[in-house]
């Protein structure tokens, strides 16, 4: 059974950067996407990117400020976020197939 644990969230000022980590345990297939989602206050959970061993995908809404990477040996998924703004505030979740982590809170505020 795969388990996912996110870390790295916190309070960051506008314009700042943050790197989130998702650590997976169990068997994770390289060809299956691992994904990052964000749920902002009062909004639906939305996909902000995913990666497998043949491509990385970002929705257009991310605006080029996010970089997803994956360490297949360490079974970790990363999300580098730059030039953060208050709209990036929310809980960030890692996903693998139908499995979710507990989420990590990111707050962008001065």
Biopython code that builds the backbone (N, CA, C, O; Angstrom):
import numpy as np
from Bio.PDB.StructureBuilder import StructureBuilder

atoms = [
    (1, "UNK", "N", (0.848, -1.184, 0.000)),
    (1, "UNK", "CA", (0.000, 0.000, 0.000)),
    (1, "UNK", "C", (0.887, 1.238, 0.000)),
    (1, "UNK", "O", (1.735, 1.419, 0.874)),
    (2, "UNK", "N", (0.670, 2.084, -1.000)),
    (2, "UNK", "CA", (1.431, 3.327, -1.096)),
    (2, "UNK", "C", (0.907, 4.330, -0.087)),
    (2, "UNK", "O", (-0.302, 4.478, 0.089)),
    (3, "UNK", "N", (1.820, 5.014, 0.571)),
    (3, "UNK", "CA", (1.474, 6.133, 1.442)),
    (3, "UNK", "C", (2.286, 7.339, 0.998)),
    (3, "UNK", "O", (3.424, 7.212, 0.547)),
    (4, "UNK", "N", (1.675, 8.518, 1.136)),
    (4, "UNK", "CA", (2.299, 9.759, 0.693)),
    (4, "UNK", "C", (2.337, 10.745, 1.855)),
    (4, "UNK", "O", (1.350, 10.909, 2.572)),
    (5, "UNK", "N", (3.475, 11.395, 2.035)),
    (5, "UNK", "CA", (3.621, 12.384, 3.099)),
    (5, "UNK", "C", (4.238, 13.644, 2.513)),
    (5, "UNK", "O", (5.364, 13.632, 2.015)),
    (6, "UNK", "N", (3.479, 14.733, 2.584)),
    (6, "UNK", "CA", (3.975, 16.008, 2.089)),
    (6, "UNK", "C", (4.669, 16.778, 3.213)),
    (6, "UNK", "O", (4.358, 16.607, 4.392)),
    (7, "UNK", "N", (5.613, 17.624, 2.817)),
    (7, "UNK", "CA", (6.287, 18.498, 3.771)),
    (7, "UNK", "C", (6.802, 19.733, 3.041)),
    (7, "UNK", "O", (6.831, 19.779, 1.812)),
    (8, "UNK", "N", (7.204, 20.721, 3.815)),
    (8, "UNK", "CA", (7.820, 21.903, 3.230)),
    (8, "UNK", "C", (6.936, 23.131, 3.180)),
    (8, "UNK", "O", (7.394, 24.200, 2.774)),
    (9, "UNK", "N", (5.679, 23.008, 3.581)),
    (9, "UNK", "CA", (4.799, 24.172, 3.568)),
    (9, "UNK", "C", (5.162, 25.155, 4.660)),
    (9, "UNK", "O", (5.993, 24.871, 5.522)),
    (10, "UNK", "N", (4.528, 26.313, 4.614)),
    (10, "UNK", "CA", (4.782, 27.330, 5.622)),
    (10, "UNK", "C", (4.299, 28.677, 5.175)),
    (10, "UNK", "O", (3.557, 28.800, 4.201)),
    (11, "UNK", "N", (4.732, 29.698, 5.904)),
    (11, "UNK", "CA", (4.379, 31.078, 5.606)),
    (11, "UNK", "C", (5.511, 31.710, 4.805)),
    (11, "UNK", "O", (6.676, 31.641, 5.198)),
    (12, "UNK", "N", (5.162, 32.319, 3.693)),
    (12, "UNK", "CA", (6.170, 32.935, 2.830)),
    (12, "UNK", "C", (5.647, 34.286, 2.356)),
    (12, "UNK", "O", (4.455, 34.401, 2.072)),
    (13, "UNK", "N", (6.483, 35.305, 2.261)),
    (13, "UNK", "CA", (6.015, 36.609, 1.790)),
    (13, "UNK", "C", (5.789, 36.602, 0.287)),
    (13, "UNK", "O", (6.367, 35.783, -0.428)),
    (14, "UNK", "N", (4.948, 37.513, -0.194)),
    (14, "UNK", "CA", (4.761, 37.626, -1.649)),
    (14, "UNK", "C", (6.094, 37.813, -2.362)),
    (14, "UNK", "O", (6.968, 38.550, -1.906)),
    (15, "UNK", "N", (6.223, 37.132, -3.482)),
    (15, "UNK", "CA", (7.475, 37.166, -4.227)),
    (15, "UNK", "C", (8.478, 36.121, -3.806)),
    (15, "UNK", "O", (9.510, 35.941, -4.452)),
    (16, "UNK", "N", (8.178, 35.435, -2.727)),
    (16, "UNK", "CA", (9.104, 34.437, -2.214)),
    (16, "UNK", "C", (8.997, 33.103, -2.931)),
    (16, "UNK", "O", (8.198, 32.925, -3.850)),
    (17, "UNK", "N", (9.821, 32.181, -2.487)),
    (17, "UNK", "CA", (9.867, 30.844, -3.074)),
    (17, "UNK", "C", (9.710, 29.793, -1.993)),
    (17, "UNK", "O", (9.956, 30.040, -0.812)),
    (18, "UNK", "N", (9.297, 28.619, -2.426)),
    (18, "UNK", "CA", (9.106, 27.512, -1.501)),
    (18, "UNK", "C", (9.254, 26.215, -2.275)),
    (18, "UNK", "O", (8.888, 26.137, -3.447)),
    (19, "UNK", "N", (9.786, 25.211, -1.623)),
    (19, "UNK", "CA", (9.895, 23.896, -2.254)),
    (19, "UNK", "C", (9.196, 22.867, -1.382)),
    (19, "UNK", "O", (9.532, 22.692, -0.211)),
    (20, "UNK", "N", (8.234, 22.199, -1.962)),
    (20, "UNK", "CA", (7.503, 21.150, -1.270)),
    (20, "UNK", "C", (8.054, 19.786, -1.668)),
    (20, "UNK", "O", (8.569, 19.590, -2.768)),
    (21, "UNK", "N", (7.926, 18.863, -0.740)),
    (21, "UNK", "CA", (8.374, 17.490, -0.972)),
    (21, "UNK", "C", (7.248, 16.522, -0.644)),
    (21, "UNK", "O", (6.522, 16.702, 0.334)),
    (22, "UNK", "N", (7.113, 15.511, -1.459)),
    (22, "UNK", "CA", (6.193, 14.407, -1.186)),
    (22, "UNK", "C", (7.021, 13.132, -1.163)),
    (22, "UNK", "O", (7.653, 12.765, -2.154)),
    (23, "UNK", "N", (7.007, 12.467, -0.023)),
    (23, "UNK", "CA", (7.745, 11.210, 0.121)),
    (23, "UNK", "C", (6.764, 10.054, 0.050)),
    (23, "UNK", "O", (5.774, 10.017, 0.780)),
    (24, "UNK", "N", (7.050, 9.111, -0.839)),
    (24, "UNK", "CA", (6.188, 7.950, -1.017)),
    (24, "UNK", "C", (6.821, 6.714, -0.402)),
    (24, "UNK", "O", (8.036, 6.528, -0.456)),
    (25, "UNK", "N", (5.989, 5.887, 0.173)),
    (25, "UNK", "CA", (6.425, 4.577, 0.631)),
    (25, "UNK", "C", (5.604, 3.531, -0.103)),
    (25, "UNK", "O", (4.483, 3.799, -0.536)),
    (26, "UNK", "N", (6.170, 2.332, -0.241)),
    (26, "UNK", "CA", (5.495, 1.302, -1.020)),
    (26, "UNK", "C", (5.983, 1.299, -2.457)),
    (26, "UNK", "O", (6.942, 1.991, -2.797)),
    (27, "UNK", "N", (5.324, 0.523, -3.293)),
    (27, "UNK", "CA", (5.730, 0.376, -4.688)),
    (27, "UNK", "C", (5.088, 1.457, -5.548)),
    (27, "UNK", "O", (3.865, 1.546, -5.657)),
    (28, "UNK", "N", (5.943, 2.274, -6.155)),
    (28, "UNK", "CA", (5.478, 3.369, -7.004)),
    (28, "UNK", "C", (6.003, 3.136, -8.417)),
    (28, "UNK", "O", (7.214, 3.092, -8.633)),
    (29, "UNK", "N", (5.110, 2.990, -9.360)),
    (29, "UNK", "CA", (5.504, 2.717, -10.744)),
    (29, "UNK", "C", (5.975, 3.999, -11.415)),
    (29, "UNK", "O", (5.317, 5.035, -11.322)),
    (30, "UNK", "N", (7.109, 3.926, -12.088)),
    (30, "UNK", "CA", (7.673, 5.127, -12.710)),
    (30, "UNK", "C", (6.773, 5.681, -13.811)),
    (30, "UNK", "O", (6.720, 6.893, -14.022)),
    (31, "UNK", "N", (6.069, 4.801, -14.509)),
    (31, "UNK", "CA", (5.254, 5.259, -15.637)),
    (31, "UNK", "C", (3.907, 5.832, -15.193)),
    (31, "UNK", "O", (3.161, 6.380, -16.005)),
    (32, "UNK", "N", (3.607, 5.706, -13.923)),
    (32, "UNK", "CA", (2.359, 6.252, -13.405)),
    (32, "UNK", "C", (2.638, 7.643, -12.843)),
    (32, "UNK", "O", (3.600, 7.848, -12.102)),
    (33, "UNK", "N", (1.796, 8.576, -13.203)),
    (33, "UNK", "CA", (2.016, 9.957, -12.781)),
    (33, "UNK", "C", (1.893, 10.133, -11.282)),
    (33, "UNK", "O", (1.027, 9.541, -10.639)),
    (34, "UNK", "N", (2.763, 10.946, -10.742)),
    (34, "UNK", "CA", (2.569, 11.518, -9.408)),
    (34, "UNK", "C", (2.182, 12.971, -9.631)),
    (34, "UNK", "O", (2.723, 13.637, -10.513)),
    (35, "UNK", "N", (1.262, 13.450, -8.843)),
    (35, "UNK", "CA", (0.643, 14.739, -9.116)),
    (35, "UNK", "C", (0.650, 15.641, -7.888)),
    (35, "UNK", "O", (0.639, 15.180, -6.747)),
    (36, "UNK", "N", (0.669, 16.936, -8.164)),
    (36, "UNK", "CA", (0.445, 17.941, -7.137)),
    (36, "UNK", "C", (-0.898, 18.613, -7.399)),
    (36, "UNK", "O", (-1.225, 18.973, -8.529)),
    (37, "UNK", "N", (-1.661, 18.770, -6.328)),
    (37, "UNK", "CA", (-2.910, 19.511, -6.359)),
    (37, "UNK", "C", (-2.839, 20.630, -5.321)),
    (37, "UNK", "O", (-2.086, 20.557, -4.349)),
    (38, "UNK", "N", (-3.630, 21.646, -5.552)),
    (38, "UNK", "CA", (-3.778, 22.739, -4.590)),
    (38, "UNK", "C", (-5.265, 22.955, -4.322)),
    (38, "UNK", "O", (-6.088, 22.948, -5.237)),
    (39, "UNK", "N", (-5.580, 23.145, -3.061)),
    (39, "UNK", "CA", (-6.938, 23.543, -2.693)),
    (39, "UNK", "C", (-6.863, 24.862, -1.950)),
    (39, "UNK", "O", (-6.448, 24.921, -0.793)),
    (40, "UNK", "N", (-7.270, 25.913, -2.632)),
    (40, "UNK", "CA", (-7.288, 27.243, -2.031)),
    (40, "UNK", "C", (-8.579, 27.423, -1.245)),
    (40, "UNK", "O", (-9.565, 26.737, -1.513)),
    (41, "UNK", "N", (-8.586, 28.348, -0.268)),
    (41, "UNK", "CA", (-9.785, 28.545, 0.563)),
    (41, "UNK", "C", (-11.011, 28.811, -0.294)),
    (41, "UNK", "O", (-11.006, 29.699, -1.147)),
    (42, "UNK", "N", (-12.055, 28.037, -0.061)),
    (42, "UNK", "CA", (-13.317, 28.239, -0.758)),
    (42, "UNK", "C", (-13.347, 27.737, -2.189)),
    (42, "UNK", "O", (-14.315, 27.972, -2.913)),
    (43, "UNK", "N", (-12.291, 27.045, -2.601)),
    (43, "UNK", "CA", (-12.223, 26.583, -3.984)),
    (43, "UNK", "C", (-12.066, 25.070, -4.044)),
    (43, "UNK", "O", (-11.734, 24.414, -3.057)),
    (44, "UNK", "N", (-12.316, 24.543, -5.235)),
    (44, "UNK", "CA", (-12.137, 23.118, -5.458)),
    (44, "UNK", "C", (-10.653, 22.780, -5.555)),
    (44, "UNK", "O", (-9.827, 23.625, -5.902)),
    (45, "UNK", "N", (-10.339, 21.543, -5.243)),
    (45, "UNK", "CA", (-8.971, 21.071, -5.408)),
    (45, "UNK", "C", (-8.651, 21.049, -6.904)),
    (45, "UNK", "O", (-9.428, 20.533, -7.708)),
    (46, "UNK", "N", (-7.499, 21.613, -7.264)),
    (46, "UNK", "CA", (-7.138, 21.708, -8.670)),
    (46, "UNK", "C", (-5.764, 21.118, -8.928)),
    (46, "UNK", "O", (-4.860, 21.221, -8.099)),
    (47, "UNK", "N", (-5.626, 20.502, -10.080)),
    (47, "UNK", "CA", (-4.347, 19.940, -10.490)),
    (47, "UNK", "C", (-3.404, 21.070, -10.871)),
    (47, "UNK", "O", (-3.789, 21.981, -11.605)),
    (48, "UNK", "N", (-2.168, 21.017, -10.375)),
    (48, "UNK", "CA", (-1.189, 22.029, -10.753)),
    (48, "UNK", "C", (0.019, 21.418, -11.445)),
    (48, "UNK", "O", (0.924, 22.143, -11.860)),
    (49, "UNK", "N", (0.048, 20.105, -11.574)),
    (49, "UNK", "CA", (1.097, 19.488, -12.354)),
    (49, "UNK", "C", (1.249, 18.019, -12.036)),
    (49, "UNK", "O", (0.860, 17.545, -10.969)),
    (50, "UNK", "N", (1.826, 17.310, -12.994)),
    (50, "UNK", "CA", (2.120, 15.899, -12.743)),
    (50, "UNK", "C", (3.315, 15.464, -13.564)),
    (50, "UNK", "O", (3.673, 16.101, -14.554)),
    (51, "UNK", "N", (3.924, 14.375, -13.142)),
    (51, "UNK", "CA", (5.138, 13.902, -13.812)),
    (51, "UNK", "C", (5.195, 12.381, -13.763)),
    (51, "UNK", "O", (4.884, 11.755, -12.750)),
    (52, "UNK", "N", (5.599, 11.814, -14.886)),
    (52, "UNK", "CA", (5.952, 10.398, -14.920)),
    (52, "UNK", "C", (7.254, 10.273, -15.689)),
    (52, "UNK", "O", (7.915, 11.280, -15.945)),
    (53, "UNK", "N", (7.631, 9.084, -16.056)),
    (53, "UNK", "CA", (8.973, 8.931, -16.621)),
    (53, "UNK", "C", (9.050, 9.270, -18.108)),
    (53, "UNK", "O", (10.099, 9.072, -18.722)),
    (54, "UNK", "N", (7.962, 9.778, -18.706)),
    (54, "UNK", "CA", (8.079, 10.198, -20.100)),
    (54, "UNK", "C", (7.586, 11.616, -20.354)),
    (54, "UNK", "O", (7.735, 12.123, -21.466)),
    (55, "UNK", "N", (7.007, 12.264, -19.358)),
    (55, "UNK", "CA", (6.640, 13.659, -19.597)),
    (55, "UNK", "C", (6.239, 14.328, -18.288)),
    (55, "UNK", "O", (5.879, 13.677, -17.307)),
    (56, "UNK", "N", (6.318, 15.664, -18.316)),
    (56, "UNK", "CA", (5.855, 16.500, -17.209)),
    (56, "UNK", "C", (4.766, 17.409, -17.751)),
    (56, "UNK", "O", (4.887, 17.951, -18.850)),
    (57, "UNK", "N", (3.707, 17.573, -16.978)),
    (57, "UNK", "CA", (2.561, 18.353, -17.439)),
    (57, "UNK", "C", (2.237, 19.452, -16.431)),
    (57, "UNK", "O", (2.216, 19.227, -15.221)),
    (58, "UNK", "N", (1.984, 20.650, -16.965)),
    (58, "UNK", "CA", (1.505, 21.769, -16.157)),
    (58, "UNK", "C", (0.277, 22.356, -16.817)),
    (58, "UNK", "O", (0.287, 22.588, -18.026)),
    (59, "UNK", "N", (-0.769, 22.603, -16.069)),
    (59, "UNK", "CA", (-1.888, 23.354, -16.644)),
    (59, "UNK", "C", (-1.434, 24.775, -16.982)),
    (59, "UNK", "O", (-0.497, 25.292, -16.374)),
    (60, "UNK", "N", (-2.083, 25.387, -17.927)),
    (60, "UNK", "CA", (-1.707, 26.744, -18.321)),
    (60, "UNK", "C", (-1.842, 27.728, -17.173)),
    (60, "UNK", "O", (-1.131, 28.732, -17.125)),
    (61, "UNK", "N", (-2.741, 27.447, -16.259)),
    (61, "UNK", "CA", (-3.006, 28.371, -15.157)),
    (61, "UNK", "C", (-1.814, 28.563, -14.224)),
    (61, "UNK", "O", (-1.790, 29.523, -13.454)),
    (62, "UNK", "N", (-0.820, 27.667, -14.275)),
    (62, "UNK", "CA", (0.311, 27.778, -13.348)),
    (62, "UNK", "C", (1.252, 28.917, -13.728)),
    (62, "UNK", "O", (2.046, 29.362, -12.899)),
    (63, "UNK", "N", (1.174, 29.387, -14.949)),
    (63, "UNK", "CA", (1.918, 30.581, -15.341)),
    (63, "UNK", "C", (3.420, 30.457, -15.359)),
    (63, "UNK", "O", (4.114, 31.473, -15.333)),
    (64, "UNK", "N", (3.944, 29.257, -15.402)),
    (64, "UNK", "CA", (5.384, 29.084, -15.531)),
    (64, "UNK", "C", (6.163, 29.326, -14.263)),
    (64, "UNK", "O", (7.389, 29.430, -14.303)),
    (65, "UNK", "N", (5.484, 29.418, -13.137)),
    (65, "UNK", "CA", (6.184, 29.683, -11.876)),
    (65, "UNK", "C", (6.479, 28.429, -11.073)),
    (65, "UNK", "O", (7.132, 28.480, -10.031)),
    (66, "UNK", "N", (5.993, 27.319, -11.567)),
    (66, "UNK", "CA", (6.132, 26.070, -10.826)),
    (66, "UNK", "C", (7.022, 25.096, -11.592)),
    (66, "UNK", "O", (7.015, 25.059, -12.822)),
    (67, "UNK", "N", (7.781, 24.320, -10.845)),
    (67, "UNK", "CA", (8.589, 23.263, -11.440)),
    (67, "UNK", "C", (8.404, 21.999, -10.631)),
    (67, "UNK", "O", (8.661, 21.965, -9.427)),
    (68, "UNK", "N", (7.956, 20.970, -11.305)),
    (68, "UNK", "CA", (7.790, 19.668, -10.662)),
    (68, "UNK", "C", (8.955, 18.784, -11.060)),
    (68, "UNK", "O", (9.379, 18.772, -12.216)),
    (69, "UNK", "N", (9.463, 18.052, -10.095)),
    (69, "UNK", "CA", (10.508, 17.089, -10.383)),
    (69, "UNK", "C", (10.275, 15.842, -9.544)),
    (69, "UNK", "O", (9.526, 15.852, -8.567)),
    (70, "UNK", "N", (10.929, 14.788, -9.949)),
    (70, "UNK", "CA", (10.675, 13.506, -9.295)),
    (70, "UNK", "C", (11.978, 12.735, -9.191)),
    (70, "UNK", "O", (12.717, 12.610, -10.167)),
    (71, "UNK", "N", (12.249, 12.228, -8.020)),
    (71, "UNK", "CA", (13.399, 11.359, -7.792)),
    (71, "UNK", "C", (12.871, 9.934, -7.723)),
    (71, "UNK", "O", (12.291, 9.530, -6.715)),
    (72, "UNK", "N", (13.070, 9.177, -8.790)),
    (72, "UNK", "CA", (12.477, 7.848, -8.872)),
    (72, "UNK", "C", (13.147, 6.867, -7.906)),
    (72, "UNK", "O", (12.494, 5.964, -7.383)),
    (73, "UNK", "N", (14.420, 7.040, -7.677)),
    (73, "UNK", "CA", (15.109, 6.144, -6.745)),
    (73, "UNK", "C", (14.667, 6.385, -5.305)),
    (73, "UNK", "O", (14.440, 5.437, -4.553)),
    (74, "UNK", "N", (14.545, 7.660, -4.925)),
    (74, "UNK", "CA", (14.149, 8.003, -3.561)),
    (74, "UNK", "C", (12.639, 8.008, -3.377)),
    (74, "UNK", "O", (12.157, 8.157, -2.254)),
    (75, "UNK", "N", (11.888, 7.847, -4.456)),
    (75, "UNK", "CA", (10.420, 7.868, -4.424)),
    (75, "UNK", "C", (9.919, 9.179, -3.826)),
    (75, "UNK", "O", (9.072, 9.192, -2.933)),
    (76, "UNK", "N", (10.464, 10.278, -4.341)),
    (76, "UNK", "CA", (10.045, 11.591, -3.880)),
    (76, "UNK", "C", (9.586, 12.446, -5.047)),
    (76, "UNK", "O", (10.096, 12.340, -6.162)),
    (77, "UNK", "N", (8.632, 13.276, -4.766)),
    (77, "UNK", "CA", (8.097, 14.239, -5.709)),
    (77, "UNK", "C", (8.310, 15.621, -5.127)),
    (77, "UNK", "O", (8.083, 15.849, -3.939)),
    (78, "UNK", "N", (8.752, 16.549, -5.979)),
    (78, "UNK", "CA", (9.036, 17.904, -5.513)),
    (78, "UNK", "C", (8.198, 18.915, -6.272)),
    (78, "UNK", "O", (7.782, 18.687, -7.408)),
    (79, "UNK", "N", (7.966, 20.032, -5.616)),
    (79, "UNK", "CA", (7.304, 21.167, -6.257)),
    (79, "UNK", "C", (8.046, 22.426, -5.853)),
    (79, "UNK", "O", (7.979, 22.860, -4.703)),
    (80, "UNK", "N", (8.756, 23.010, -6.811)),
    (80, "UNK", "CA", (9.434, 24.280, -6.592)),
    (80, "UNK", "C", (8.504, 25.400, -7.044)),
    (80, "UNK", "O", (8.065, 25.414, -8.194)),
    (81, "UNK", "N", (8.205, 26.325, -6.161)),
    (81, "UNK", "CA", (7.299, 27.418, -6.478)),
    (81, "UNK", "C", (8.042, 28.740, -6.307)),
    (81, "UNK", "O", (8.641, 28.994, -5.262)),
    (82, "UNK", "N", (7.999, 29.563, -7.322)),
    (82, "UNK", "CA", (8.688, 30.853, -7.305)),
    (82, "UNK", "C", (7.708, 31.994, -7.497)),
    (82, "UNK", "O", (6.601, 31.814, -8.005)),
    (83, "UNK", "N", (8.143, 33.171, -7.079)),
    (83, "UNK", "CA", (7.332, 34.382, -7.241)),
    (83, "UNK", "C", (5.904, 34.156, -6.726)),
    (83, "UNK", "O", (4.921, 34.420, -7.418)),
    (84, "UNK", "N", (5.833, 33.676, -5.528)),
    (84, "UNK", "CA", (4.529, 33.343, -4.954)),
    (84, "UNK", "C", (3.696, 34.589, -4.696)),
    (84, "UNK", "O", (4.222, 35.659, -4.389)),
    (85, "UNK", "N", (2.397, 34.427, -4.827)),
    (85, "UNK", "CA", (1.463, 35.513, -4.525)),
    (85, "UNK", "C", (0.349, 34.972, -3.645)),
    (85, "UNK", "O", (0.214, 33.756, -3.505)),
    (86, "UNK", "N", (-0.453, 35.850, -3.046)),
    (86, "UNK", "CA", (-1.495, 35.383, -2.113)),
    (86, "UNK", "C", (-2.458, 34.365, -2.730)),
    (86, "UNK", "O", (-3.038, 33.557, -2.004)),
    (87, "UNK", "N", (-2.639, 34.389, -4.048)),
    (87, "UNK", "CA", (-3.520, 33.404, -4.685)),
    (87, "UNK", "C", (-2.963, 31.992, -4.638)),
    (87, "UNK", "O", (-3.684, 31.029, -4.898)),
    (88, "UNK", "N", (-1.693, 31.864, -4.309)),
    (88, "UNK", "CA", (-1.087, 30.541, -4.177)),
    (88, "UNK", "C", (-1.341, 29.919, -2.806)),
    (88, "UNK", "O", (-0.987, 28.765, -2.567)),
    (89, "UNK", "N", (-1.949, 30.678, -1.920)),
    (89, "UNK", "CA", (-2.272, 30.159, -0.592)),
    (89, "UNK", "C", (-3.233, 28.983, -0.688)),
    (89, "UNK", "O", (-4.199, 29.021, -1.450)),
    (90, "UNK", "N", (-2.966, 27.953, 0.077)),
    (90, "UNK", "CA", (-3.844, 26.797, 0.077)),
    (90, "UNK", "C", (-3.145, 25.584, 0.652)),
    (90, "UNK", "O", (-2.002, 25.651, 1.104)),
    (91, "UNK", "N", (-3.852, 24.490, 0.623)),
    (91, "UNK", "CA", (-3.274, 23.221, 1.038)),
    (91, "UNK", "C", (-2.828, 22.478, -0.221)),
    (91, "UNK", "O", (-3.589, 22.337, -1.178)),
    (92, "UNK", "N", (-1.597, 22.013, -0.201)),
    (92, "UNK", "CA", (-1.016, 21.338, -1.348)),
    (92, "UNK", "C", (-0.965, 19.839, -1.064)),
    (92, "UNK", "O", (-0.457, 19.390, -0.037)),
    (93, "UNK", "N", (-1.509, 19.093, -2.008)),
    (93, "UNK", "CA", (-1.627, 17.648, -1.849)),
    (93, "UNK", "C", (-0.825, 16.913, -2.924)),
    (93, "UNK", "O", (-0.741, 17.334, -4.078)),
    (94, "UNK", "N", (-0.261, 15.836, -2.504)),
    (94, "UNK", "CA", (0.402, 14.902, -3.403)),
    (94, "UNK", "C", (-0.581, 13.767, -3.720)),
    (94, "UNK", "O", (-1.355, 13.346, -2.860)),
    (95, "UNK", "N", (-0.540, 13.290, -4.940)),
    (95, "UNK", "CA", (-1.467, 12.237, -5.363)),
    (95, "UNK", "C", (-0.752, 11.203, -6.222)),
    (95, "UNK", "O", (0.095, 11.525, -7.055)),
    (96, "UNK", "N", (-1.124, 9.957, -5.990)),
    (96, "UNK", "CA", (-0.651, 8.841, -6.811)),
    (96, "UNK", "C", (-1.839, 7.902, -6.986)),
    (96, "UNK", "O", (-2.322, 7.307, -6.022)),
    (97, "UNK", "N", (-2.299, 7.777, -8.214)),
    (97, "UNK", "CA", (-3.514, 7.013, -8.532)),
    (97, "UNK", "C", (-4.636, 7.508, -7.620)),
    (97, "UNK", "O", (-4.990, 8.685, -7.699)),
    (98, "UNK", "N", (-5.210, 6.669, -6.761)),
    (98, "UNK", "CA", (-6.316, 7.115, -5.914)),
    (98, "UNK", "C", (-5.860, 7.382, -4.480)),
    (98, "UNK", "O", (-6.673, 7.391, -3.556)),
    (99, "UNK", "N", (-4.571, 7.597, -4.302)),
    (99, "UNK", "CA", (-4.012, 7.797, -2.964)),
    (99, "UNK", "C", (-3.599, 9.254, -2.789)),
    (99, "UNK", "O", (-2.999, 9.862, -3.676)),
    (100, "UNK", "N", (-3.935, 9.795, -1.629)),
    (100, "UNK", "CA", (-3.638, 11.194, -1.314)),
    (100, "UNK", "C", (-2.811, 11.292, -0.049)),
    (100, "UNK", "O", (-2.955, 10.492, 0.876)),
    (101, "UNK", "N", (-1.943, 12.288, -0.028)),
    (101, "UNK", "CA", (-1.287, 12.625, 1.218)),
    (101, "UNK", "C", (-2.209, 13.464, 2.077)),
    (101, "UNK", "O", (-3.344, 13.759, 1.702)),
    (102, "UNK", "N", (-1.694, 13.844, 3.249)),
    (102, "UNK", "CA", (-2.507, 14.622, 4.179)),
    (102, "UNK", "C", (-2.506, 16.107, 3.845)),
    (102, "UNK", "O", (-3.320, 16.867, 4.369)),
    (103, "UNK", "N", (-1.600, 16.516, 2.979)),
    (103, "UNK", "CA", (-1.518, 17.911, 2.568)),
    (103, "UNK", "C", (-0.561, 18.720, 3.420)),
    (103, "UNK", "O", (-0.285, 18.374, 4.569)),
    (104, "UNK", "N", (-0.063, 19.790, 2.849)),
    (104, "UNK", "CA", (0.792, 20.721, 3.576)),
    (104, "UNK", "C", (0.320, 22.143, 3.259)),
    (104, "UNK", "O", (0.072, 22.486, 2.103)),
    (105, "UNK", "N", (0.202, 22.949, 4.296)),
    (105, "UNK", "CA", (-0.357, 24.291, 4.154)),
    (105, "UNK", "C", (0.705, 25.265, 3.666)),
    (105, "UNK", "O", (1.814, 25.315, 4.197)),
    (106, "UNK", "N", (0.348, 26.036, 2.646)),
    (106, "UNK", "CA", (1.187, 27.135, 2.161)),
    (106, "UNK", "C", (0.386, 28.422, 2.310)),
    (106, "UNK", "O", (-0.739, 28.530, 1.822)),
    (107, "UNK", "N", (0.973, 29.382, 2.983)),
    (107, "UNK", "CA", (0.336, 30.683, 3.161)),
    (107, "UNK", "C", (1.278, 31.753, 2.638)),
    (107, "UNK", "O", (2.420, 31.873, 3.081)),
    (108, "UNK", "N", (0.774, 32.524, 1.690)),
    (108, "UNK", "CA", (1.563, 33.624, 1.120)),
    (108, "UNK", "C", (0.981, 34.923, 1.645)),
    (108, "UNK", "O", (-0.133, 35.309, 1.291)),
    (109, "UNK", "N", (1.731, 35.579, 2.474)),
    (109, "UNK", "CA", (1.241, 36.796, 3.116)),
    (109, "UNK", "C", (2.407, 37.600, 3.642)),
    (109, "UNK", "O", (3.443, 37.060, 4.029)),
    (110, "UNK", "N", (2.209, 38.921, 3.646)),
    (110, "UNK", "CA", (3.228, 39.791, 4.217)),
    (110, "UNK", "C", (2.956, 40.038, 5.699)),
    (110, "UNK", "O", (3.713, 40.752, 6.356)),
]
sb = StructureBuilder()
sb.init_structure("model")
sb.init_model(0)
sb.init_chain("A")
sb.init_seg("    ")
for serial, (resi, resn, name, xyz) in enumerate(atoms, 1):
    if name == "N":
        sb.init_residue(resn, " ", resi, " ")
    sb.init_atom(name, np.array(xyz, "f"), 0.0, 1.0, " ", f" {name:<3s}", serial, name[0])
structure = sb.get_structure()
